[in-house]
Amino acid sequence: IESGTTLQPSPLGDKYVPLILRGNVQIEQDCQIEASAIGTNVYIGKNCQIGKRCIIKDNCWIEEGTILGNDTVIPPFSRVRGAPGFVVEELPPSASVELQEMAQAAYQTFVESGPKT
């Protein structure tokens, strides 16, 4: 999760829906996320807005600047772009490996950079 990004639970009446964030998720700078769930092996580009109670299923690529409205559900293996966001491509099964490797490389870079003081 890069700088300038905000993650917060979605309000539902006087309560909040928990935000579930699975493994190998990479979120770039300046995103605002109020989703209910983000699956495994998901990439979210810079400056994205993910609306209240959205569900992004496994193995998805959300392109830079995408805006997903409230209650949007993104199917697995989808590439999404636009404002409002829409599925532009079904990703091949091999995308799961590529997305996993991207997230792990980003994490390794984070670990190697050390703490910021």
Secondary structure, 3 states (H helix, E strand, C coil): CCCCCEECCEEECCEEECCEECCCEEECCCCEECCCEECCCEEECCCCEECCCCEECCCEEECCCCEECCCCEECCCEEEEECCEEEEEECCCCHHHHHHHHHHHHHHHHHHHCCCC
